[in-house]
Amino acid sequence: MRKRVRLPALALLLSVALIVGTLPMALAEPAERVLIEYMPGKGAMVRNTVMAAGGQVHFEFDGINTIAASVPGRWASRLTKDPNVVRVEADPVRYLDADPYEEQVMPYGIEY
């Protein structure tokens, strides 16, 4: 009798744990990938702001004072009001355009 009760109770407990465990991911605000241009010398402050907002820094372009990061949607607009930030732009997804199975053609007028 106890085995008959334990198995359904264990299955119910496991399913509730799985649902509760994935709930924060389902309710989380989707992240936007953005390019954040900052004032010279303020990169560390902007990076810390992005990390505190729950964002992720993907790359830092020190030569052009820019950070590529993913931040929650509401934080993308808040960053524009930060005095250390010059501009926030969307960072679009880029794809390679070449076909790996196509042979390269020599352009007209190029001699080798």
Jmol script that loads the backbone (N, CA, C; Angstrom):
load data "model"
ATOM      1  N   MET A   1       0.816  -1.193   0.000  1.00  0.00           N
ATOM      2  CA  MET A   1       0.000   0.000   0.000  1.00  0.00           C
ATOM      3  C   MET A   1       0.863   1.263   0.000  1.00  0.00           C
ATOM      4  N   ARG A   2       1.937   1.250   0.791  1.00  0.00           N
ATOM      5  CA  ARG A   2       2.801   2.421   0.867  1.00  0.00           C
ATOM      6  C   ARG A   2       3.520   2.667  -0.455  1.00  0.00           C
ATOM      7  N   LYS A   3       3.892   1.591  -1.151  1.00  0.00           N
ATOM      8  CA  LYS A   3       4.574   1.751  -2.427  1.00  0.00           C
ATOM      9  C   LYS A   3       3.658   2.400  -3.452  1.00  0.00           C
ATOM     10  N   ARG A   4       2.386   2.101  -3.392  1.00  0.00           N
ATOM     11  CA  ARG A   4       1.431   2.678  -4.328  1.00  0.00           C
ATOM     12  C   ARG A   4       1.265   4.179  -4.089  1.00  0.00           C
ATOM     13  N   VAL A   5       1.434   4.619  -2.878  1.00  0.00           N
ATOM     14  CA  VAL A   5       1.293   6.041  -2.550  1.00  0.00           C
ATOM     15  C   VAL A   5       2.602   6.776  -2.813  1.00  0.00           C
ATOM     16  N   ARG A   6       3.724   6.143  -2.547  1.00  0.00           N
ATOM     17  CA  ARG A   6       5.028   6.787  -2.688  1.00  0.00           C
ATOM     18  C   ARG A   6       5.344   7.142  -4.137  1.00  0.00           C
ATOM     19  N   LEU A   7       5.081   6.254  -5.055  1.00  0.00           N
ATOM     20  CA  LEU A   7       5.433   6.493  -6.449  1.00  0.00           C
ATOM     21  C   LEU A   7       4.671   7.679  -7.042  1.00  0.00           C
ATOM     22  N   PRO A   8       3.349   7.761  -6.930  1.00  0.00           N
ATOM     23  CA  PRO A   8       2.660   8.952  -7.452  1.00  0.00           C
ATOM     24  C   PRO A   8       3.064  10.236  -6.723  1.00  0.00           C
ATOM     25  N   ALA A   9       3.292  10.142  -5.419  1.00  0.00           N
ATOM     26  CA  ALA A   9       3.704  11.325  -4.663  1.00  0.00           C
ATOM     27  C   ALA A   9       5.081  11.796  -5.125  1.00  0.00           C
ATOM     28  N   LEU A  10       5.983  10.868  -5.373  1.00  0.00           N
ATOM     29  CA  LEU A  10       7.319  11.204  -5.855  1.00  0.00           C
ATOM     30  C   LEU A  10       7.246  11.812  -7.255  1.00  0.00           C
ATOM     31  N   ALA A  11       6.411  11.251  -8.112  1.00  0.00           N
ATOM     32  CA  ALA A  11       6.243  11.785  -9.467  1.00  0.00           C
ATOM     33  C   ALA A  11       5.664  13.197  -9.424  1.00  0.00           C
ATOM     34  N   LEU A  12       4.695  13.424  -8.560  1.00  0.00           N
ATOM     35  CA  LEU A  12       4.098  14.750  -8.419  1.00  0.00           C
ATOM     36  C   LEU A  12       5.123  15.754  -7.894  1.00  0.00           C
ATOM     37  N   LEU A  13       5.891  15.358  -6.912  1.00  0.00           N
ATOM     38  CA  LEU A  13       6.915  16.226  -6.343  1.00  0.00           C
ATOM     39  C   LEU A  13       7.975  16.575  -7.381  1.00  0.00           C
ATOM     40  N   LEU A  14       8.382  15.604  -8.169  1.00  0.00           N
ATOM     41  CA  LEU A  14       9.381  15.832  -9.207  1.00  0.00           C
ATOM     42  C   LEU A  14       8.852  16.779 -10.284  1.00  0.00           C
ATOM     43  N   SER A  15       7.616  16.595 -10.700  1.00  0.00           N
ATOM     44  CA  SER A  15       7.053  17.469 -11.735  1.00  0.00           C
ATOM     45  C   SER A  15       6.890  18.899 -11.226  1.00  0.00           C
ATOM     46  N   VAL A  16       6.493  19.072  -9.981  1.00  0.00           N
ATOM     47  CA  VAL A  16       6.377  20.415  -9.402  1.00  0.00           C
ATOM     48  C   VAL A  16       7.752  21.073  -9.326  1.00  0.00           C
ATOM     49  N   ALA A  17       8.769  20.312  -8.945  1.00  0.00           N
ATOM     50  CA  ALA A  17      10.127  20.861  -8.865  1.00  0.00           C
ATOM     51  C   ALA A  17      10.622  21.304 -10.239  1.00  0.00           C
ATOM     52  N   LEU A  18      10.324  20.534 -11.271  1.00  0.00           N
ATOM     53  CA  LEU A  18      10.741  20.907 -12.623  1.00  0.00           C
ATOM     54  C   LEU A  18      10.017  22.157 -13.106  1.00  0.00           C
ATOM     55  N   ILE A  19       8.737  22.255 -12.822  1.00  0.00           N
ATOM     56  CA  ILE A  19       7.969  23.429 -13.248  1.00  0.00           C
ATOM     57  C   ILE A  19       8.455  24.674 -12.519  1.00  0.00           C
ATOM     58  N   VAL A  20       8.642  24.574 -11.224  1.00  0.00           N
ATOM     59  CA  VAL A  20       9.100  25.719 -10.440  1.00  0.00           C
ATOM     60  C   VAL A  20      10.523  26.104 -10.835  1.00  0.00           C
ATOM     61  N   GLY A  21      11.338  25.127 -11.171  1.00  0.00           N
ATOM     62  CA  GLY A  21      12.714  25.409 -11.569  1.00  0.00           C
ATOM     63  C   GLY A  21      12.821  26.146 -12.889  1.00  0.00           C
ATOM     64  N   THR A  22      11.907  25.907 -13.807  1.00  0.00           N
ATOM     65  CA  THR A  22      11.954  26.577 -15.110  1.00  0.00           C
ATOM     66  C   THR A  22      11.115  27.842 -15.159  1.00  0.00           C
ATOM     67  N   LEU A  23      10.362  28.131 -14.143  1.00  0.00           N
ATOM     68  CA  LEU A  23       9.502  29.314 -14.123  1.00  0.00           C
ATOM     69  C   LEU A  23      10.284  30.620 -14.252  1.00  0.00           C
ATOM     70  N   PRO A  24      11.407  30.815 -13.544  1.00  0.00           N
ATOM     71  CA  PRO A  24      12.141  32.076 -13.710  1.00  0.00           C
ATOM     72  C   PRO A  24      12.607  32.308 -15.142  1.00  0.00           C
ATOM     73  N   MET A  25      12.994  31.258 -15.848  1.00  0.00           N
ATOM     74  CA  MET A  25      13.421  31.418 -17.237  1.00  0.00           C
ATOM     75  C   MET A  25      12.256  31.830 -18.121  1.00  0.00           C
ATOM     76  N   ALA A  26      11.082  31.299 -17.854  1.00  0.00           N
ATOM     77  CA  ALA A  26       9.912  31.629 -18.666  1.00  0.00           C
ATOM     78  C   ALA A  26       9.453  33.063 -18.421  1.00  0.00           C
ATOM     79  N   LEU A  27       9.608  33.540 -17.197  1.00  0.00           N
ATOM     80  CA  LEU A  27       9.166  34.889 -16.856  1.00  0.00           C
ATOM     81  C   LEU A  27      10.234  35.949 -17.086  1.00  0.00           C
ATOM     82  N   ALA A  28      11.450  35.532 -17.378  1.00  0.00           N
ATOM     83  CA  ALA A  28      12.547  36.479 -17.564  1.00  0.00           C
ATOM     84  C   ALA A  28      12.316  37.323 -18.813  1.00  0.00           C
ATOM     85  N   GLU A  29      12.718  38.569 -18.716  1.00  0.00           N
ATOM     86  CA  GLU A  29      12.583  39.471 -19.850  1.00  0.00           C
ATOM     87  C   GLU A  29      13.629  39.095 -20.901  1.00  0.00           C
ATOM     88  N   PRO A  30      13.253  39.050 -22.173  1.00  0.00           N
ATOM     89  CA  PRO A  30      14.222  38.668 -23.197  1.00  0.00           C
ATOM     90  C   PRO A  30      15.330  39.716 -23.310  1.00  0.00           C
ATOM     91  N   ALA A  31      16.535  39.249 -23.543  1.00  0.00           N
ATOM     92  CA  ALA A  31      17.686  40.143 -23.641  1.00  0.00           C
ATOM     93  C   ALA A  31      17.818  40.680 -25.061  1.00  0.00           C
ATOM     94  N   GLU A  32      18.249  41.928 -25.158  1.00  0.00           N
ATOM     95  CA  GLU A  32      18.520  42.561 -26.438  1.00  0.00           C
ATOM     96  C   GLU A  32      20.023  42.692 -26.588  1.00  0.00           C
ATOM     97  N   ARG A  33      20.524  42.364 -27.765  1.00  0.00           N
ATOM     98  CA  ARG A  33      21.953  42.545 -28.025  1.00  0.00           C
ATOM     99  C   ARG A  33      22.144  43.963 -28.543  1.00  0.00           C
ATOM    100  N   VAL A  34      23.002  44.725 -27.875  1.00  0.00           N
ATOM    101  CA  VAL A  34      23.206  46.133 -28.219  1.00  0.00           C
ATOM    102  C   VAL A  34      24.691  46.473 -28.260  1.00  0.00           C
ATOM    103  N   LEU A  35      24.991  47.550 -28.973  1.00  0.00           N
ATOM    104  CA  LEU A  35      26.318  48.159 -28.965  1.00  0.00           C
ATOM    105  C   LEU A  35      26.206  49.425 -28.129  1.00  0.00           C
ATOM    106  N   ILE A  36      27.048  49.548 -27.113  1.00  0.00           N
ATOM    107  CA  ILE A  36      26.997  50.690 -26.205  1.00  0.00           C
ATOM    108  C   ILE A  36      28.281  51.488 -26.379  1.00  0.00           C
ATOM    109  N   GLU A  37      28.153  52.707 -26.904  1.00  0.00           N
ATOM    110  CA  GLU A  37      29.309  53.593 -27.025  1.00  0.00           C
ATOM    111  C   GLU A  37      29.375  54.437 -25.761  1.00  0.00           C
ATOM    112  N   TYR A  38      30.556  54.520 -25.155  1.00  0.00           N
ATOM    113  CA  TYR A  38      30.699  55.231 -23.888  1.00  0.00           C
ATOM    114  C   TYR A  38      31.729  56.351 -24.009  1.00  0.00           C
ATOM    115  N   MET A  39      31.710  57.259 -23.037  1.00  0.00           N
ATOM    116  CA  MET A  39      32.669  58.363 -22.984  1.00  0.00           C
ATOM    117  C   MET A  39      34.070  57.793 -22.767  1.00  0.00           C
ATOM    118  N   PRO A  40      35.097  58.435 -23.322  1.00  0.00           N
ATOM    119  CA  PRO A  40      36.464  57.936 -23.132  1.00  0.00           C
ATOM    120  C   PRO A  40      36.810  57.802 -21.648  1.00  0.00           C
ATOM    121  N   GLY A  41      37.354  56.650 -21.290  1.00  0.00           N
ATOM    122  CA  GLY A  41      37.765  56.384 -19.918  1.00  0.00           C
ATOM    123  C   GLY A  41      36.662  55.879 -19.004  1.00  0.00           C
ATOM    124  N   LYS A  42      35.458  55.714 -19.504  1.00  0.00           N
ATOM    125  CA  LYS A  42      34.323  55.292 -18.678  1.00  0.00           C
ATOM    126  C   LYS A  42      33.889  53.856 -18.964  1.00  0.00           C
ATOM    127  N   GLY A  43      34.712  53.087 -19.654  1.00  0.00           N
ATOM    128  CA  GLY A  43      34.352  51.719 -20.034  1.00  0.00           C
ATOM    129  C   GLY A  43      34.077  50.807 -18.854  1.00  0.00           C
ATOM    130  N   ALA A  44      34.900  50.897 -17.808  1.00  0.00           N
ATOM    131  CA  ALA A  44      34.717  50.031 -16.640  1.00  0.00           C
ATOM    132  C   ALA A  44      33.395  50.338 -15.933  1.00  0.00           C
ATOM    133  N   MET A  45      33.035  51.608 -15.866  1.00  0.00           N
ATOM    134  CA  MET A  45      31.778  51.982 -15.207  1.00  0.00           C
ATOM    135  C   MET A  45      30.574  51.458 -15.993  1.00  0.00           C
ATOM    136  N   VAL A  46      30.632  51.574 -17.312  1.00  0.00           N
ATOM    137  CA  VAL A  46      29.525  51.093 -18.144  1.00  0.00           C
ATOM    138  C   VAL A  46      29.454  49.571 -18.087  1.00  0.00           C
ATOM    139  N   ARG A  47      30.610  48.903 -18.113  1.00  0.00           N
ATOM    140  CA  ARG A  47      30.641  47.435 -18.011  1.00  0.00           C
ATOM    141  C   ARG A  47      30.015  46.986 -16.698  1.00  0.00           C
ATOM    142  N   ASN A  48      30.347  47.657 -15.597  1.00  0.00           N
ATOM    143  CA  ASN A  48      29.768  47.308 -14.296  1.00  0.00           C
ATOM    144  C   ASN A  48      28.259  47.552 -14.268  1.00  0.00           C
ATOM    145  N   THR A  49      27.794  48.603 -14.933  1.00  0.00           N
ATOM    146  CA  THR A  49      26.356  48.874 -15.008  1.00  0.00           C
ATOM    147  C   THR A  49      25.640  47.764 -15.762  1.00  0.00           C
ATOM    148  N   VAL A  50      26.233  47.323 -16.871  1.00  0.00           N
ATOM    149  CA  VAL A  50      25.638  46.233 -17.663  1.00  0.00           C
ATOM    150  C   VAL A  50      25.566  44.954 -16.836  1.00  0.00           C
ATOM    151  N   MET A  51      26.637  44.635 -16.133  1.00  0.00           N
ATOM    152  CA  MET A  51      26.670  43.414 -15.320  1.00  0.00           C
ATOM    153  C   MET A  51      25.668  43.509 -14.163  1.00  0.00           C
ATOM    154  N   ALA A  52      25.538  44.686 -13.543  1.00  0.00           N
ATOM    155  CA  ALA A  52      24.592  44.864 -12.439  1.00  0.00           C
ATOM    156  C   ALA A  52      23.147  44.745 -12.918  1.00  0.00           C
ATOM    157  N   ALA A  53      22.908  45.062 -14.185  1.00  0.00           N
ATOM    158  CA  ALA A  53      21.559  44.969 -14.746  1.00  0.00           C
ATOM    159  C   ALA A  53      21.210  43.542 -15.135  1.00  0.00           C
ATOM    160  N   GLY A  54      22.135  42.624 -14.952  1.00  0.00           N
ATOM    161  CA  GLY A  54      21.880  41.240 -15.339  1.00  0.00           C
ATOM    162  C   GLY A  54      22.247  40.971 -16.783  1.00  0.00           C
ATOM    163  N   GLY A  55      23.012  41.873 -17.384  1.00  0.00           N
ATOM    164  CA  GLY A  55      23.437  41.716 -18.768  1.00  0.00           C
ATOM    165  C   GLY A  55      24.721  40.916 -18.884  1.00  0.00           C
ATOM    166  N   GLN A  56      25.108  40.675 -20.118  1.00  0.00           N
ATOM    167  CA  GLN A  56      26.322  39.913 -20.397  1.00  0.00           C
ATOM    168  C   GLN A  56      27.137  40.685 -21.429  1.00  0.00           C
ATOM    169  N   VAL A  57      28.403  40.964 -21.111  1.00  0.00           N
ATOM    170  CA  VAL A  57      29.298  41.645 -22.045  1.00  0.00           C
ATOM    171  C   VAL A  57      29.897  40.593 -22.964  1.00  0.00           C
ATOM    172  N   HIS A  58      29.730  40.792 -24.282  1.00  0.00           N
ATOM    173  CA  HIS A  58      30.253  39.838 -25.260  1.00  0.00           C
ATOM    174  C   HIS A  58      31.640  40.235 -25.750  1.00  0.00           C
ATOM    175  N   PHE A  59      31.838  41.531 -26.000  1.00  0.00           N
ATOM    176  CA  PHE A  59      33.126  41.986 -26.518  1.00  0.00           C
ATOM    177  C   PHE A  59      33.296  43.458 -26.192  1.00  0.00           C
ATOM    178  N   GLU A  60      34.545  43.861 -25.981  1.00  0.00           N
ATOM    179  CA  GLU A  60      34.861  45.261 -25.719  1.00  0.00           C
ATOM    180  C   GLU A  60      35.753  45.779 -26.834  1.00  0.00           C
ATOM    181  N   PHE A  61      35.314  46.843 -27.503  1.00  0.00           N
ATOM    182  CA  PHE A  61      36.081  47.490 -28.556  1.00  0.00           C
ATOM    183  C   PHE A  61      36.719  48.737 -27.948  1.00  0.00           C
ATOM    184  N   ASP A  62      37.899  48.587 -27.356  1.00  0.00           N
ATOM    185  CA  ASP A  62      38.535  49.701 -26.656  1.00  0.00           C
ATOM    186  C   ASP A  62      38.911  50.836 -27.603  1.00  0.00           C
ATOM    187  N   GLY A  63      39.271  50.504 -28.845  1.00  0.00           N
ATOM    188  CA  GLY A  63      39.683  51.527 -29.805  1.00  0.00           C
ATOM    189  C   GLY A  63      38.574  52.494 -30.181  1.00  0.00           C
ATOM    190  N   ILE A  64      37.336  52.047 -30.108  1.00  0.00           N
ATOM    191  CA  ILE A  64      36.208  52.917 -30.470  1.00  0.00           C
ATOM    192  C   ILE A  64      35.262  53.149 -29.287  1.00  0.00           C
ATOM    193  N   ASN A  65      35.729  52.832 -28.084  1.00  0.00           N
ATOM    194  CA  ASN A  65      34.956  53.060 -26.849  1.00  0.00           C
ATOM    195  C   ASN A  65      33.556  52.464 -26.930  1.00  0.00           C
ATOM    196  N   THR A  66      33.480  51.189 -27.272  1.00  0.00           N
ATOM    197  CA  THR A  66      32.191  50.523 -27.451  1.00  0.00           C
ATOM    198  C   THR A  66      32.212  49.142 -26.819  1.00  0.00           C
ATOM    199  N   ILE A  67      31.065  48.733 -26.293  1.00  0.00           N
ATOM    200  CA  ILE A  67      30.884  47.399 -25.718  1.00  0.00           C
ATOM    201  C   ILE A  67      29.724  46.729 -26.442  1.00  0.00           C
ATOM    202  N   ALA A  68      29.910  45.465 -26.835  1.00  0.00           N
ATOM    203  CA  ALA A  68      28.812  44.652 -27.362  1.00  0.00           C
ATOM    204  C   ALA A  68      28.290  43.833 -26.193  1.00  0.00           C
ATOM    205  N   ALA A  69      27.002  43.973 -25.896  1.00  0.00           N
ATOM    206  CA  ALA A  69      26.436  43.304 -24.724  1.00  0.00           C
ATOM    207  C   ALA A  69      24.988  42.912 -24.974  1.00  0.00           C
ATOM    208  N   SER A  70      24.517  41.963 -24.177  1.00  0.00           N
ATOM    209  CA  SER A  70      23.098  41.605 -24.140  1.00  0.00           C
ATOM    210  C   SER A  70      22.554  42.100 -22.811  1.00  0.00           C
ATOM    211  N   VAL A  71      21.501  42.912 -22.874  1.00  0.00           N
ATOM    212  CA  VAL A  71      20.887  43.459 -21.659  1.00  0.00           C
ATOM    213  C   VAL A  71      19.378  43.251 -21.727  1.00  0.00           C
ATOM    214  N   PRO A  72      18.716  43.144 -20.575  1.00  0.00           N
ATOM    215  CA  PRO A  72      17.251  43.067 -20.587  1.00  0.00           C
ATOM    216  C   PRO A  72      16.666  44.292 -21.293  1.00  0.00           C
ATOM    217  N   GLY A  73      15.542  44.115 -21.972  1.00  0.00           N
ATOM    218  CA  GLY A  73      14.951  45.166 -22.798  1.00  0.00           C
ATOM    219  C   GLY A  73      14.776  46.503 -22.120  1.00  0.00           C
ATOM    220  N   ARG A  74      14.294  46.515 -20.897  1.00  0.00           N
ATOM    221  CA  ARG A  74      14.067  47.798 -20.217  1.00  0.00           C
ATOM    222  C   ARG A  74      15.382  48.499 -19.897  1.00  0.00           C
ATOM    223  N   TRP A  75      16.462  47.749 -19.728  1.00  0.00           N
ATOM    224  CA  TRP A  75      17.750  48.356 -19.420  1.00  0.00           C
ATOM    225  C   TRP A  75      18.385  48.993 -20.647  1.00  0.00           C
ATOM    226  N   ALA A  76      18.037  48.538 -21.828  1.00  0.00           N
ATOM    227  CA  ALA A  76      18.586  49.147 -23.042  1.00  0.00           C
ATOM    228  C   ALA A  76      18.178  50.616 -23.120  1.00  0.00           C
ATOM    229  N   SER A  77      16.935  50.921 -22.784  1.00  0.00           N
ATOM    230  CA  SER A  77      16.489  52.320 -22.807  1.00  0.00           C
ATOM    231  C   SER A  77      17.039  53.099 -21.610  1.00  0.00           C
ATOM    232  N   ARG A  78      17.231  52.440 -20.488  1.00  0.00           N
ATOM    233  CA  ARG A  78      17.787  53.124 -19.306  1.00  0.00           C
ATOM    234  C   ARG A  78      19.247  53.510 -19.528  1.00  0.00           C
ATOM    235  N   LEU A  79      19.973  52.699 -20.280  1.00  0.00           N
ATOM    236  CA  LEU A  79      21.381  53.003 -20.519  1.00  0.00           C
ATOM    237  C   LEU A  79      21.557  54.287 -21.318  1.00  0.00           C
ATOM    238  N   THR A  80      20.587  54.639 -22.145  1.00  0.00           N
ATOM    239  CA  THR A  80      20.695  55.880 -22.922  1.00  0.00           C
ATOM    240  C   THR A  80      20.686  57.110 -22.021  1.00  0.00           C
ATOM    241  N   LYS A  81      20.147  56.990 -20.821  1.00  0.00           N
ATOM    242  CA  LYS A  81      20.091  58.114 -19.880  1.00  0.00           C
ATOM    243  C   LYS A  81      21.331  58.198 -18.993  1.00  0.00           C
ATOM    244  N   ASP A  82      22.207  57.199 -19.068  1.00  0.00           N
ATOM    245  CA  ASP A  82      23.435  57.191 -18.276  1.00  0.00           C
ATOM    246  C   ASP A  82      24.379  58.267 -18.828  1.00  0.00           C
ATOM    247  N   PRO A  83      24.914  59.159 -17.969  1.00  0.00           N
ATOM    248  CA  PRO A  83      25.800  60.220 -18.467  1.00  0.00           C
ATOM    249  C   PRO A  83      27.119  59.696 -19.045  1.00  0.00           C
ATOM    250  N   ASN A  84      27.499  58.467 -18.728  1.00  0.00           N
ATOM    251  CA  ASN A  84      28.730  57.890 -19.268  1.00  0.00           C
ATOM    252  C   ASN A  84      28.529  57.265 -20.643  1.00  0.00           C
ATOM    253  N   VAL A  85      27.279  57.146 -21.076  1.00  0.00           N
ATOM    254  CA  VAL A  85      26.958  56.494 -22.349  1.00  0.00           C
ATOM    255  C   VAL A  85      26.683  57.553 -23.411  1.00  0.00           C
ATOM    256  N   VAL A  86      27.343  57.402 -24.561  1.00  0.00           N
ATOM    257  CA  VAL A  86      27.127  58.317 -25.683  1.00  0.00           C
ATOM    258  C   VAL A  86      25.928  57.867 -26.501  1.00  0.00           C
ATOM    259  N   ARG A  87      25.870  56.553 -26.795  1.00  0.00           N
ATOM    260  CA  ARG A  87      24.820  56.040 -27.679  1.00  0.00           C
ATOM    261  C   ARG A  87      24.614  54.555 -27.428  1.00  0.00           C
ATOM    262  N   VAL A  88      23.386  54.086 -27.627  1.00  0.00           N
ATOM    263  CA  VAL A  88      23.040  52.661 -27.557  1.00  0.00           C
ATOM    264  C   VAL A  88      22.349  52.306 -28.868  1.00  0.00           C
ATOM    265  N   GLU A  89      22.899  51.328 -29.576  1.00  0.00           N
ATOM    266  CA  GLU A  89      22.334  50.891 -30.860  1.00  0.00           C
ATOM    267  C   GLU A  89      22.090  49.396 -30.824  1.00  0.00           C
ATOM    268  N   ALA A  90      21.122  48.951 -31.600  1.00  0.00           N
ATOM    269  CA  ALA A  90      20.879  47.511 -31.739  1.00  0.00           C
ATOM    270  C   ALA A  90      22.067  46.878 -32.454  1.00  0.00           C
ATOM    271  N   ASP A  91      22.452  45.699 -32.014  1.00  0.00           N
ATOM    272  CA  ASP A  91      23.541  44.940 -32.633  1.00  0.00           C
ATOM    273  C   ASP A  91      22.900  43.799 -33.416  1.00  0.00           C
ATOM    274  N   PRO A  92      22.667  43.995 -34.718  1.00  0.00           N
ATOM    275  CA  PRO A  92      21.938  42.979 -35.487  1.00  0.00           C
ATOM    276  C   PRO A  92      22.744  41.701 -35.658  1.00  0.00           C
ATOM    277  N   VAL A  93      22.037  40.616 -35.877  1.00  0.00           N
ATOM    278  CA  VAL A  93      22.675  39.328 -36.143  1.00  0.00           C
ATOM    279  C   VAL A  93      23.258  39.379 -37.546  1.00  0.00           C
ATOM    280  N   ARG A  94      24.477  38.906 -37.682  1.00  0.00           N
ATOM    281  CA  ARG A  94      25.148  38.898 -38.983  1.00  0.00           C
ATOM    282  C   ARG A  94      25.426  37.465 -39.396  1.00  0.00           C
ATOM    283  N   TYR A  95      25.331  37.222 -40.702  1.00  0.00           N
ATOM    284  CA  TYR A  95      25.575  35.887 -41.247  1.00  0.00           C
ATOM    285  C   TYR A  95      26.596  35.971 -42.372  1.00  0.00           C
ATOM    286  N   LEU A  96      27.353  34.899 -42.548  1.00  0.00           N
ATOM    287  CA  LEU A  96      28.249  34.817 -43.690  1.00  0.00           C
ATOM    288  C   LEU A  96      27.415  34.691 -44.951  1.00  0.00           C
ATOM    289  N   ASP A  97      27.873  35.328 -46.008  1.00  0.00           N
ATOM    290  CA  ASP A  97      27.100  35.328 -47.241  1.00  0.00           C
ATOM    291  C   ASP A  97      27.656  34.354 -48.276  1.00  0.00           C
ATOM    292  N   ALA A  98      28.858  33.875 -48.083  1.00  0.00           N
ATOM    293  CA  ALA A  98      29.487  33.010 -49.080  1.00  0.00           C
ATOM    294  C   ALA A  98      28.903  31.602 -49.044  1.00  0.00           C
ATOM    295  N   ASP A  99      28.885  30.980 -50.201  1.00  0.00           N
ATOM    296  CA  ASP A  99      28.447  29.594 -50.322  1.00  0.00           C
ATOM    297  C   ASP A  99      29.698  28.722 -50.339  1.00  0.00           C
ATOM    298  N   PRO A 100      29.889  27.854 -49.355  1.00  0.00           N
ATOM    299  CA  PRO A 100      31.127  27.062 -49.297  1.00  0.00           C
ATOM    300  C   PRO A 100      31.265  26.072 -50.450  1.00  0.00           C
ATOM    301  N   TYR A 101      30.196  25.797 -51.161  1.00  0.00           N
ATOM    302  CA  TYR A 101      30.249  24.828 -52.256  1.00  0.00           C
ATOM    303  C   TYR A 101      30.397  25.493 -53.620  1.00  0.00           C
ATOM    304  N   GLU A 102      30.409  26.816 -53.643  1.00  0.00           N
ATOM    305  CA  GLU A 102      30.541  27.539 -54.902  1.00  0.00           C
ATOM    306  C   GLU A 102      32.005  27.876 -55.142  1.00  0.00           C
ATOM    307  N   GLU A 103      32.455  27.680 -56.365  1.00  0.00           N
ATOM    308  CA  GLU A 103      33.843  27.954 -56.703  1.00  0.00           C
ATOM    309  C   GLU A 103      34.031  29.456 -56.886  1.00  0.00           C
ATOM    310  N   GLN A 104      35.184  29.974 -56.459  1.00  0.00           N
ATOM    311  CA  GLN A 104      35.445  31.397 -56.603  1.00  0.00           C
ATOM    312  C   GLN A 104      35.746  31.712 -58.064  1.00  0.00           C
ATOM    313  N   VAL A 105      35.189  32.810 -58.556  1.00  0.00           N
ATOM    314  CA  VAL A 105      35.380  33.232 -59.940  1.00  0.00           C
ATOM    315  C   VAL A 105      36.328  34.418 -59.953  1.00  0.00           C
ATOM    316  N   MET A 106      37.288  34.398 -60.882  1.00  0.00           N
ATOM    317  CA  MET A 106      38.237  35.497 -61.007  1.00  0.00           C
ATOM    318  C   MET A 106      37.518  36.704 -61.616  1.00  0.00           C
ATOM    319  N   PRO A 107      37.510  37.868 -60.930  1.00  0.00           N
ATOM    320  CA  PRO A 107      36.848  39.049 -61.481  1.00  0.00           C
ATOM    321  C   PRO A 107      37.530  39.522 -62.769  1.00  0.00           C
ATOM    322  N   TYR A 108      36.791  40.220 -63.612  1.00  0.00           N
ATOM    323  CA  TYR A 108      37.290  40.734 -64.881  1.00  0.00           C
ATOM    324  C   TYR A 108      38.399  41.751 -64.629  1.00  0.00           C
ATOM    325  N   GLY A 109      39.478  41.664 -65.380  1.00  0.00           N
ATOM    326  CA  GLY A 109      40.557  42.637 -65.307  1.00  0.00           C
ATOM    327  C   GLY A 109      41.610  42.330 -64.257  1.00  0.00           C
ATOM    328  N   ILE A 110      41.487  41.235 -63.555  1.00  0.00           N
ATOM    329  CA  ILE A 110      42.481  40.867 -62.541  1.00  0.00           C
ATOM    330  C   ILE A 110      43.423  39.842 -63.163  1.00  0.00           C
ATOM    331  N   GLU A 111      44.690  40.186 -63.241  1.00  0.00           N
ATOM    332  CA  GLU A 111      45.691  39.277 -63.812  1.00  0.00           C
ATOM    333  C   GLU A 111      46.590  38.767 -62.695  1.00  0.00           C
ATOM    334  N   TYR A 112      47.038  37.552 -62.845  1.00  0.00           N
ATOM    335  CA  TYR A 112      47.974  37.014 -61.849  1.00  0.00           C
ATOM    336  C   TYR A 112      49.144  36.361 -62.499  1.00  0.00           C
TER     337      TYR A 112
END
end "model"
wireframe off; spacefill off
backbone 0.3
color backbone group
